[in-house]
Every structure is written in C-alpha cells, then in structure tokens.
Amino acid sequence: MLVLSSLLALAIPAVLAQDPHNLTTLTGTWSSGARAVITGPGFADPANMSFTPPQNTGVSYSFTDDMHYEIARYRFVSNGTNPACIRGVLQWTHGNYSLLDNGSILMVPFLDGFQQIQDPCAPESNFIDPGYNYTELYQSWRIFQDPVTGYKLHLFEADGTPVAPQFLVATSPNMLPTTTLRKQPAPPMTTTNGFISGGGNSTKRGLDAMLHQKRWTWTWGF
C-alpha cells in the first residue's frame, strides 16, 4: 500500500506538468523554425499597414494572461503550374482568445489585421489587403518539453491540421498594444472552412480561394 501511494505521489505532478491546457504555460511569445518571425513592432506596423520582412519564413503566436493574442505569419506559396511564380505572403492579426471546455482555443480578432501579397506574376505585384481578419478555432493544443530546445507548442486547426511547431522565445509576450490599432469598418462574413471572415472585399475573397487551391503549396521556414 505504501509503495502504491508513493507511485501515485510521483505520477500526479507529472500529469499536471503535461496538462495541455495550462494558461500560465501558454503565456509568452512562440516562434517556429529559425525563430526569425516574432510578433510585435519589429514585424508589423498596423497604422501604416506595412511589414518588416524577416530573414526567414515562419509563424509566431503570442498570448497574455488577460486573454489577448497576436499572430505573425510569413510564408512563401509555390505554384505547381508555374514554378517561377512564387508568392511571398505576410500576415498580421491580434485580438482576444478563449480556452474552451473541450480543449479548443477560439481567437477573435479586433478587425484591424492586414496582409501583404507579393506576386511577380500578378498584374499587381505588391498587394496590401486591409481586411485580413478571421476568427480562428484550434481544436487542440499541446506543449511539450524538448530536452534541447525547451518548451514547444503544437497547435491543431479546426480540421486537425497541425500548425508548424513553435518554440518559447519569451515568457513575457512581445506584442503590439492589445487594442484596436486601425479602424476597419467591414462587417464579419461567415465562411465554410471552420473560420469566420472579418470582412474584406471581393479581391480578397478571390485571392483566398486561389491561395487554398491544391495547386498551391505553403512553404514554412522550419
């Protein structure tokens, strides 16, 4: 009986340490791959709708204890039909997040997000979309302890698709102010892919559809 009690005492802290839905563990700034993409003022300037492109592609998420988040994404999109037409896409958004009882994370934007698409083969080679706003649902998340790189965050989108693994780069979130930084009057629009669009024009919707066609491949820096 004493042996069993000792084993249980050892097992309980281990289980708690691996709890995948721990708010204090989630808090901070996370970044994938080479950790070149980091949220905050060094990546995006919402007031001017401009970016400072990092040296490598990747993704970065930041979370605060008071339920704010920020996302920075930089990726290349290869074209299976025309390999010379590689697109560069930079995206920024922020807002409030909720940890749901089923283990999901719901992220609701402030509607001031934006993205930049650089496409050498398009009529407009450098396009700024002021309506990049999506309410994002992640079905689950996990944080593992890597013996070499430390804490590693795994997010899974609504359909189970994994996001690029991210490493903890700062326990204090590196973020822009957690309030609306630019007015965006476009109303929300429901889509059918597990997300809710925060508005935008027909050009954006057409672009999103094209980016998600099977002939395009998203390339991350990890």
C-alpha positions as CSV (number, residue, x, y, z in Angstrom):
1,M,0.0,0.0,0.0
2,L,2.9,2.3,0.9
3,V,4.6,1.6,-2.5
4,L,1.3,2.3,-4.4
5,S,0.9,5.6,-2.5
6,S,4.5,6.6,-3.4
7,L,4.0,5.8,-7.1
8,L,0.8,7.9,-7.2
9,A,2.5,10.8,-5.5
10,L,5.2,10.7,-8.2
11,A,2.7,10.3,-11.0
12,I,0.4,13.2,-10.1
13,P,2.9,16.0,-10.7
14,A,4.0,14.5,-14.0
15,V,0.4,14.5,-15.2
16,L,-0.2,18.1,-14.1
17,A,3.1,19.2,-15.8
18,Q,1.8,17.8,-19.1
19,D,-1.6,19.3,-18.9
20,P,-2.1,20.7,-22.4
21,H,-4.5,23.5,-21.4
22,N,-2.4,25.5,-18.9
23,L,-3.0,29.2,-19.3
24,T,0.2,30.2,-17.5
25,T,2.3,27.8,-19.6
26,L,0.7,29.2,-22.8
27,T,1.5,32.8,-21.9
28,G,4.5,34.3,-23.8
29,T,5.8,34.5,-27.3
30,W,6.3,31.4,-29.5
31,S,8.0,31.1,-32.9
32,S,8.6,28.4,-35.4
33,G,11.7,27.1,-37.2
34,A,14.6,29.5,-37.1
35,R,12.6,31.8,-34.9
36,A,13.0,34.7,-37.3
37,V,9.3,35.6,-37.3
38,I,8.4,37.3,-33.9
39,T,5.2,39.1,-33.1
40,G,5.4,42.8,-32.0
41,P,6.6,46.1,-33.5
42,G,9.5,44.5,-35.3
43,F,7.2,42.7,-37.7
44,A,4.2,44.8,-38.5
45,D,3.0,48.4,-38.3
46,P,-0.8,48.3,-38.4
47,A,-1.2,52.1,-38.6
48,N,0.7,52.3,-41.8
49,M,-0.2,48.7,-43.0
50,S,3.4,47.9,-43.5
51,F,5.7,45.0,-42.7
52,T,9.4,44.5,-42.0
53,P,10.1,41.1,-43.7
54,P,12.2,38.8,-41.5
55,Q,15.2,36.9,-42.9
56,N,13.4,33.6,-42.9
57,T,9.7,32.5,-43.1
58,G,7.8,31.2,-40.2
59,V,5.0,31.9,-37.8
60,S,4.8,33.4,-34.3
61,Y,2.0,33.5,-31.7
62,S,1.9,35.5,-28.5
63,F,-0.5,35.1,-25.6
64,T,-1.1,37.2,-22.5
65,D,-2.6,36.2,-19.1
66,D,-5.6,38.5,-19.7
67,M,-6.6,36.6,-22.9
68,H,-5.1,38.7,-25.7
69,Y,-3.2,37.1,-28.6
70,E,-1.2,38.3,-31.6
71,I,-0.2,36.3,-34.7
72,A,2.6,37.0,-37.3
73,R,3.0,34.9,-40.4
74,Y,5.5,35.0,-43.2
75,R,5.4,32.3,-45.9
76,F,6.1,31.5,-49.5
77,V,3.5,30.0,-51.8
78,S,4.8,27.9,-54.6
79,N,2.8,27.5,-57.8
80,G,2.6,23.9,-59.2
81,T,1.5,25.2,-62.6
82,N,4.2,27.9,-62.9
83,P,7.2,27.3,-60.5
84,A,8.6,30.7,-61.3
85,C,5.6,32.4,-59.8
86,I,6.4,32.1,-56.1
87,R,4.4,34.3,-53.8
88,G,5.5,35.9,-50.6
89,V,2.7,36.4,-48.0
90,L,3.0,38.4,-44.8
91,Q,0.0,38.4,-42.4
92,W,-0.7,40.0,-39.0
93,T,-3.7,40.0,-36.7
94,H,-4.5,40.2,-33.0
95,G,-7.5,40.1,-30.6
96,N,-8.9,38.1,-27.7
97,Y,-8.7,34.4,-27.2
98,S,-10.7,31.9,-25.1
99,L,-9.8,28.5,-23.7
100,L,-12.9,26.3,-24.3
101,D,-14.0,23.5,-22.1
102,N,-13.4,20.9,-24.8
103,G,-9.7,21.9,-25.0
104,S,-10.1,24.2,-28.1
105,I,-8.8,27.7,-28.4
106,L,-11.0,30.4,-30.0
107,M,-9.3,33.5,-31.3
108,V,-11.5,36.5,-32.2
109,P,-9.7,39.4,-33.9
110,F,-10.0,43.2,-33.4
111,L,-10.7,43.6,-37.1
112,D,-7.6,45.6,-37.8
113,G,-5.5,42.8,-39.3
114,F,-3.9,43.0,-42.7
115,Q,-1.7,41.1,-45.1
116,Q,0.7,41.8,-47.9
117,I,1.0,39.5,-51.0
118,Q,4.0,39.8,-53.3
119,D,3.5,38.0,-56.6
120,P,5.9,38.7,-59.6
121,C,3.4,37.1,-62.0
122,A,0.3,39.1,-61.0
123,P,-0.9,42.3,-62.6
124,E,-0.4,43.9,-59.2
125,S,2.8,42.5,-57.9
126,N,2.6,44.0,-54.4
127,F,-0.9,44.0,-52.9
128,I,-1.9,45.1,-49.4
129,D,-5.2,43.6,-48.1
130,P,-6.6,45.7,-45.2
131,G,-9.2,43.1,-44.3
132,Y,-7.3,40.1,-43.1
133,N,-9.5,39.2,-40.1
134,Y,-10.5,35.7,-39.2
135,T,-12.0,34.2,-36.1
136,E,-9.8,31.1,-35.8
137,L,-10.7,27.9,-34.0
138,Y,-8.0,25.5,-33.0
139,Q,-9.3,22.1,-31.9
140,S,-6.5,21.4,-29.5
141,W,-3.0,22.4,-28.4
142,R,-0.1,20.7,-26.6
143,I,3.1,21.9,-25.0
144,F,6.0,19.5,-24.8
145,Q,9.4,19.8,-23.1
146,D,12.1,19.3,-25.7
147,P,15.4,18.4,-24.0
148,V,17.4,20.6,-26.4
149,T,15.1,23.5,-27.4
150,G,12.9,23.7,-24.4
151,Y,9.1,24.2,-24.4
152,K,7.4,23.5,-27.8
153,L,3.9,24.5,-28.7
154,H,1.8,22.4,-31.0
155,L,-1.5,23.9,-32.3
156,F,-4.1,21.9,-34.4
157,E,-6.5,23.8,-36.6
158,A,-10.2,23.1,-36.7
159,D,-9.8,20.2,-39.1
160,G,-6.9,18.7,-37.2
161,T,-4.2,20.2,-39.5
162,P,-1.1,20.9,-37.4
163,V,0.5,24.3,-37.3
164,A,4.3,24.5,-37.6
165,P,5.7,23.7,-34.1
166,Q,6.7,26.8,-32.2
167,F,9.3,27.3,-29.5
168,L,9.0,29.5,-26.5
169,V,11.2,32.6,-27.2
170,A,10.0,34.8,-24.4
171,T,7.9,34.3,-21.2
172,S,6.8,37.9,-21.4
173,P,4.7,38.4,-24.6
174,N,6.3,40.6,-27.3
175,M,3.2,42.3,-28.7
176,L,1.8,45.5,-30.1
177,P,-0.8,47.2,-27.9
178,T,-3.7,45.0,-27.1
179,T,-6.4,47.3,-28.5
180,T,-7.7,48.2,-31.9
181,L,-4.9,50.0,-33.8
182,R,-6.6,50.8,-37.0
183,K,-10.3,51.2,-37.8
184,Q,-11.8,48.5,-40.1
185,P,-15.4,49.1,-40.9
186,A,-16.0,45.9,-42.9
187,P,-18.6,43.6,-41.2
188,P,-17.9,39.9,-40.4
189,M,-18.8,37.3,-43.1
190,T,-19.2,33.6,-42.3
191,T,-17.3,31.1,-44.4
192,T,-17.5,27.3,-44.7
193,N,-14.0,26.3,-43.8
194,G,-14.2,26.5,-40.0
195,F,-13.3,30.2,-39.8
196,I,-15.3,33.4,-39.8
197,S,-14.0,36.2,-42.1
198,G,-13.8,39.6,-40.6
199,G,-14.8,41.2,-43.8
200,G,-12.9,42.4,-46.8
201,N,-13.6,42.9,-50.5
202,S,-14.2,40.5,-53.4
203,T,-10.5,40.8,-54.4
204,K,-9.5,39.3,-51.0
205,R,-12.1,36.5,-51.2
206,G,-10.9,35.6,-54.7
207,L,-7.3,35.7,-53.6
208,D,-8.0,33.5,-50.5
209,A,-9.8,30.9,-52.8
210,M,-6.8,30.9,-55.1
211,L,-4.3,30.5,-52.3
212,H,-6.1,27.5,-51.0
213,Q,-6.4,25.6,-54.3
214,K,-4.5,22.3,-54.3
215,R,-2.0,23.5,-56.9
216,W,-0.5,25.9,-54.4
217,T,1.9,24.7,-51.7
218,W,2.5,26.7,-48.5
219,T,6.2,26.7,-47.6
220,W,7.3,27.4,-44.0
221,G,10.8,28.2,-42.7
222,F,11.3,25.2,-40.4
